[in-house]
Amino acid sequence: MLPPNMTSRVQMLDVGLNRPFKVRVQAAQRQFMLDQIEADIQKPKITRELMTKWIADAWEAIDVSVIRNTAHKIGFINEI
């Protein structure tokens, strides 16, 4: 059992990182689908390798300041 109002402190990813990460992965997927439509490919295939690249690129695009700000917001660190 956690004390009241503690969930955000133990779920840092949910507070500030999952949303921007998911937005970037979804943008990569949308762009892939648009590129497939333009190339007139009937059944585009998303491979594990391609998905892995999207995930790595999305994580790489998250600036360290986002992580710091999230940690500060939930009280893990006092100064940014």
Secondary structure by P-SEA (a helix, b strand, c coil): cccccccccccccccccaaaaaaaaaaaaaaaaaaaaaaccccccccaaaaaaaaaaaaaaccaaaaaaaaaaacccccc
